Amino acid sequence: MAEKRSDTEGVGDVALSQVPMSHRLGFWTNACVLSGWVLVLTSFLVGGSVGKLFPLKMAVPIILFGTLSNALVGMLIAGASARTGYSSALLYRFAYGRKGVIFPIVIMGLTVVGWFSVILSITRDGLAQHLGLAAGSVPWLLITIALGALFVLPAVLNIRWIAYVDWVAVPAFLIVFGVVLVMTLKSAGGIGTLWNKWYSPEVSPFIGFDMAAGGWLVGVTIIADVARFWKSGRQAALGLLIAYGGIVTIEYWGGAIGAAYTGDYNLFNIVNVLGLGFIAWVALYLGAQSTIQGGVYGAGLAFSAPPIPLIKNQEYMRKLMTVCVGIAGIVGNFAGIDRVFFWWVQFLTWIVAPIAITIILDYWAFPARRLQYEDVEGADMTVNPAAFVAWIAGVGVGSYTGMTGAFSALITGMATAGVVYYVWMRAAIARGTTPEIQVFGKRLRTS
């Protein structure tokens, strides 16, 4: 467990300890940060991806079930975070162990870098198209670096600077969303025309569900990084329900409608078809900015948390790791993850779903373990074999069902990992021991 500090030197956004009530933010400030987190270009990309694969009559319910599943996962993790004040990395230590936590930290951190690269590519390409810049030219490279730096800057500063950006970005993005939706429906001849447009999809509806859920599964699994600033679990749960059950659902539907009309899932291309021009790009950039700055912020927290060695103080460490994540995202931008976007969204479901259910069960399913989250001794294991076995089983089953389309990778992966983790932990608790002691015969050393 992170050390509780009485001093404030170098604390900043308390990367390595619980957020005290004095550092928590008001409901509306948190709501604005969360709205900025979910109002983003990639929501339209995911919704557009589902809308491109399925007729609107199928895409709408598929999206609703996917976003509601995200809302449920997010509410449970956010509730645990708001009650404890822990960031994602500190929350994960109890399920994975003090040193074992490095595994989910790396997994979640790399997924954020991947999203950074996807969003940066699409945002940069939209601007380059407006300016007529050739890919690979010096101006094109400079724009890539400049946009990447802007994505990172508020995250390096602190959570309040993220909120300042969101107060501008959220209304601007909502205005463009409304204009795009109205113009799309008008050009298409109304919602009825698009709704009655039918064709037989070539893939299973379960793949569409996994794409809808996978598009934000990383976001709700690391939601503790922003949810820890809520003053109560009830506030956090309400905020998550509104954000994912409401805002994200509407964005996904908007992307699906755009794809049903244009046949393209890229919102920059959709606004170009509608002739909205550079002003629309500015608003879409703000949407990209509002989300990716939050993702980079969370990744910086993850890579600055124990067992990664502390440099100077926790705030310096947080800022240093945030900058490193940004640099990795800019470099990774040239790898072209956006070219395999459809596969990427499904892949995230396979590897993240088992982590999410393990964290949820560890906090909510075992009252005896929940008490440890407030205990001065903190996490009781150095490495928890149950969490790793559950993850392997969940990824194995989830990826198989996902690739075959036999069922939802999210549901099968979570169910498999959840059963393995719950049964093993319940048996260990009943015997007064831990999976670590059962496997290794003792608690492993932490240093």
Summary of the structure (lengths in Angstrom):
residues: 447
radius of gyration: 21.5
end to end distance: 14.4
largest distance: 69.3
contacts: 1705
relative contact order: 0.19
helix: 76%
strand: 0%
